[in-house]
C-alpha cells in the first residue's frame, strides 16, 4: 500500500487544489471533508506548509481511540470507521502534526486514506504517492 | 439552484447598531446568478439617490457566485458601492482567498450598512458575525494590521483577511482594500469607504461542503476544465513570467505610457520588464485559492539599514504589469528596485497602485510646467525618474498634508480642476488610466467600461487583433459592447478573467448546471446585457453620460500604436456605444 508524501512544501503556491480534490472524493464541493491542509507559515510572504497524515507505523491517534474506530492500515496510518466513532476528538489531540482534521458538519475526524487523488491535481509536484515498505 | 446550496443566503450587517441577520433570497440568485449580477441588484436596492459617497447610507456589497468553491479559477469576489473616487459605480474584484472563504462560510452575498462610531473589524463565520474593537489597529499600515489580526484570529488556511491602511482612514479617494497581503480590491475607493465606516478589516472564515447536482458530472466537468486551463497557451505566460511579461511587447508596439504619456516608448523598458524581474528579483510565486495558474509573483527585495552595517531586511513585494507601468514607465523610473520600494510603500499605505502612479505623473508634469510650486509640494521637487522624491510625496498624499496633497488624494480629475492641466490629466470617467496606449480600442474601453477599467472590455486586445479595416467607430463599439456583456457573466460566476478563453458562454452554462441553474448560452447573454444596462442606469441616475466624458488631449497628441488618434472617432464610437446601452429593454 502506498502512502502520500509531501515532497517539497517550498514548491507549494497555495492554490489548495489538493484540498478541493480531497473533498471531491466525497462527491461534493467545498472543504468540509478534506484530509489535507495548506496554510501560510504566518503570512504568505513566508511560504506555505502542507499538513497531511504521514502514515505512522505506530500511530499515536490509534493508541487513544476509545471505541476502536481507528484500525491500523497496511502500509502505515489508520483507517477510520465513522460508524464506531463517537467524535470525541482524542485522535486529533494526539497527532503531533495536527494532521487530523475535523468535519464540523458530521462532528467526526477526517483522516487521509493515502489514495493519492490529491497528488494527481497538484500542479507543482509538491505531493506524491510513495510505495512504502510493507509494515508486516 | 439546489435546495441545500447556501449561495441564496445574504448576510446583512448593520455597523451603526452592531446587528446582523441572514435573508434567504433564492430568486435574487436565480435571476442574477451571483457576483456582479447579484451585487448590482443589491446596490440598486440599498443605495439611495443623491447621497454623498461618504454617507453611512452608502452600502458595501460583496458577492460570490455558483462557480466559487466548485470550479478552478473561480477565485474572485465582487465588491460594489457608490464610488468615493468618481462618485459613480464603484465595482472592484479581488482574488486571494475571500471568494472561497465567503462561499464556504455559507453566504452568497454580504451587505454592510451604516457606520461605526469607533474603529471595528468584523469576523464573518458560518454562525454569524463578530464585531471586534479595532481602536488599537487604527493608524497601522496594511501589513501590520494583517500581522496582528492573523495572530489574534484562528482558521489559518481557511480564512481571508481584508484590511485597509492609513490612506483609507484619511479619506484618500483611491484607497484600496488589501486581501491576503498581495491581492487587492484596488480601484475606485473601496478602502475609502471602509475608512468612512470606521471599518479597519474583515476576517472571513469558512470550510463547509457545497452540494452538486450530479457527482459524476461534476468530477467530469471539473477535470475537463482543469485540463483546458493547463493546456491554454495564453495562460502559460501568466503562469511563467506573470502579467509583467507585457512590458516589452507593449513598448515595442509603442503603447507603453511613459512620463505621463508624453511618450509611448520607454528607453528603460528592458530594465523594468517581467523578464528582468523574473531573472533578478523573483523570490516566490503564489496562487489565489483554487487557481492552478499561480500568477502572483513576489519579488524579494533586500535592503540595508543605513544606520548599522551588515543589517538587512528582505521584503516580499508583489508586482504585476499595471503597477509596473504606473510606477515605472509612467514616472520615468527605470529601476526595478525603485519600483518595488514605491509599491511596498503604496501597498502599506493602502493606496491603489494604478491611480497613485498616474497621480504622481500628473503632479510631476504640473510641477515642470509651473502650475504648482515648491510651496504647494512642501519643498519637494518631483522629477520623472526620481524615486526618492516620490517616496517622500506618498505619505503626504496619503494623509492629505495640505491643499495640494489633498487634491492629489482625490485623483487627477479633481487636482486638474483645482490647479489646471486637464489636457494631461490622464483619467477616464474619473478613473486613472491603465497602461495601454494601443489605439482606439483601449481608450474606448477606458471611456465606456462600466468601471472605466481596461478589464471591462479589453479594448487593448481588440487593438492588437482586429484587422485595420475593421476598426471603425461602430464596429469597435459593437465588439466592446459584446465583450462587456460577456464579462458580466464571467464576473457573476465569479471567474477570474484570465480564465476567459476556457469559460465561454457554453462552458459557463454547463458549470452552472452542476449547481442546478438551468440557463442556455442565449439566456446568459441576455442576463449579461441586463446586468450591464442596470449598472449603466445606476451611473446615469447619478449624472453620467457618455457624451459628456472628457477625453484627455494627451492621448490625441502622443502617437499610439495605431498612429495618431482623432477625437471625432471617439465621439462617434461613444455615441454608438450609448445607443447600444440605451437600446431595448434594460
Interface residues (C-beta under 8 A of the other chain):
Chain A: X13 X14 X15 X16 X17 X20 X23 X24 X26 X27 X28 X29 X30 X31 X32 X33 X34 X37 X38 X39 X40 X42 X43 X44 X45 X47 X104 X105 X121 X123 X124
Chain B: X69 X70 X72 X100 X103 X104 X126 X146 X147 X150 X151 X156 X157 X158 X180 X181 X182 X207 X208 X209 X210 X211 X212 X215 X218 X219 X222 X226 X230 X284 X285 X286 X287 X288 X289 X290 X291 X292 X294 X296 X298 X315 X316
